Amino acid sequence: MLTKKHLFYFFFFAIIFNANSQNKSVVSGTVINKENNEPLPFASITLKNYPIGTISNENGEFDFYIPKSKQKDTIVVSFIGFISYEIPVSNVKNKLTVNLRPTNEILAEVVVSPLSPLDYIKRALEHFDENYPQNSYQSLAYYREKFIENGAVINKEEGVFKTYYPSTIDSAKNQHQLLLYRPEKDPQQFQFMREWFEKKQEKRKSRAIKKGEEYDEDEYDTDIDMDLGGPESVIELDLKHEKDNFLKQKYFKKYEYSFGEETVFNMDTLVTILFKGKKSIDYIKDHGKILISKDNYAIVRIEQNAKFNIPFLVKPILFTLGLGIEKPKFKKIISYQKYKDIWYPKLFQWDANVKITKRHTFSSNEHSDIKIGQVFFINKLDSLSTTIPKEKLFDSNEDMEEQVFNDIDISWNQLNIIKD
């Protein structure tokens, strides 16, 4: 039976929904590789004439929130190596299934370049200031951090940042302000070696009681903090000040560079430069590819895959503890978006996979398959920019939840985020 309380909630949500629908609409869909029917993760979904957009999730799914004022614009779905898809917003009636065709269907011939792979990289670095914003600008961006153990979400944090980007000729660093923050509602407990950990904590607690010592319950809390260090490593999107080894001249001789297949992104032909480390540098051996615009030498995308070699001095310690660790694997993606002939940052993604085993003599071994990842992608660009006040600057050394300054009164339903 409907009570007054039920009716209140019904009308409350009806009013909220109606108010939101008057200001924007949502277009949902899935992006698929037409050649093999596989989903395309982290595909770009944007408006054609306005710098606002989102990206698809790991399953190619997306929800794209579009302001009412932009209903006459056109949606562009793109993925590097595929022919872009366009549809007017007004033509979208149902959920979209976007089948993108690989560009190898239209690349009829390959022209041999007089430049070597390393020449392209050097020219890209030389033309850096020309290809990226020379004037300051501002952005709104979504941040997500996840820690998963054996399929269970141990920790998840989301945030929305306003960022001031100085011009490329300015030596100042980017400035960030945290507008919104929310943690995982129902995080699971980290299970690896939990029984051992709890027994050890209980012994410490018992000793304190026997000695008549005061103790803080928090000191014996068995919940393990799975903080990945915050968004510091992913919010910069800064190739000028922070370059990986394969883009540093002093390490060029420690890498092998070769050409991959040319591809297309929207209207730009991209040269693919493959790189591979000859040996480990700072315990990391990596390989990947750099996509460079053939027209102006802009770096459009970087994909790096790496393995971390456990230091020799650490291995005996792990053995003594009965721990076995496979070489941790890392993957990083940095990509840019073109707007009015200028390349702006779009996506920074970092993922890692670590497999750990704890050997037991009289019981079954413990296994933990850990997947951790961070993603930061630009929702909206704005050429009207202002520096962030000192008291609102984000500090990665402090807790995120204590640094929320939502001075533009934005809410989660006004932002494009990665669909779960």
C-alpha positions, 0 to 999 in steps of 0.5 A: 500500500502506498503511504504518504512517505512513498508518495513523497519520494515518488514526487520528489524523484519525479521532480528531480528527474524532470528538472535534470531532463530539461537541462540535458539528455543521456545517450547510452551505447556500446562501442564494438570492433566490427571486424571481430565483434569485440568491445572497444574499451576507452573509446572516445565519445565527444561532441563535434563542435564543443569540447565535451565528452566521455570514454567507454569502459572496459566493456565498451559501454558508455553513458554520455550526458549532453547539455540541452544547449548542445542538442543540435550538435553531432556525436563523434565516436572514435578509436585509434586505428578505426574509422570514426562514426558520427550521428546527430544528437537529434537522431539518437532515439534508442541505445546505440551500438556503434560498430567501428571499422578498422582503418586498414580497410582504407589504407591502400598503400604504405609510403616508405618514409625517409625518416627513421623511427628515432627521427620522428621521435626527435622531431616530435620533441622539437615541435612540442610547443607548436602542437600543444596549447600555447595559451593557458586553459582549464579543464574538468576531469574525472578520476578513478582508482581501483584495487581488486583482489581475486575479483572483489573490490577492496577499494575504489575512490572517485573524484572530479578535478578542476585543473589549470594548465599553464601554457607550454612555454611556461615552466609552472606546473599544473594546478588542481582543485578537487571538486567532488569525491566519493569512496566505494560504498561497500568495500571488501576486506583484503584477504591475503594473509589476513588470518596470519595478520589477525592472529599477530594483532590479537597476540599484541592486544593480549600482551597489552592487556596482561601488562595492564597497558592502555591501548587504542582499538584503532591500533589493532584494527585488522582492516588493511589500508589499500591506498594506492598513493592517490592521484598524484601520478596520473593527474599531470598528463605532462609530457613536457616536464615528465618524460618516460625513458624511451623519450629521453635522449640519454636512453635512446641507445638503450632502446630498439625503435622500429616502424609499426603500421600506419593508422588513422585517427579522425582525419590524421594519419599516424605513424606508429613507432614501436619501442623495446628496451634492450635491458632493464632500467631502474628494474623496469623493462618496457616496450610499447608504441608511440603514435605520431601525427604524420602532418605535424609530428604531434605525439597523439598516444603512448602505450607502454607495457612493462615488467618490474624485475624484483631486485636481487637483494629482495629475493632472499627476504621474500623466500624467508617469508615464504612469499612468491611474487610473479614479475609485476606487470604494468600498462600505461596509456597517455592520449590526446584529443584534437580541438581546433588544430591543437592537441589537448590531453584526454586520457591517462590510464595506469594499470598493474597486475601482481600475483602473490603466493604465500607458501604454507607447510601444513595447509594449502598455499594462499594465492592473491591475484591483485589488479590495481588501476587509476584513470584520469580523463578530461570531460570538458575544456575551457579557454577561459582559465584562472589559477587555483587559489593557494588554499584550494590547491590539491595536495597529494600528501593529504587525504582526498576527502578533506580537500573538497572545494566545490566552489562551482556547485557541481554534482555527479550527475552533471559529469561524464564518468566511466560506467561501471 
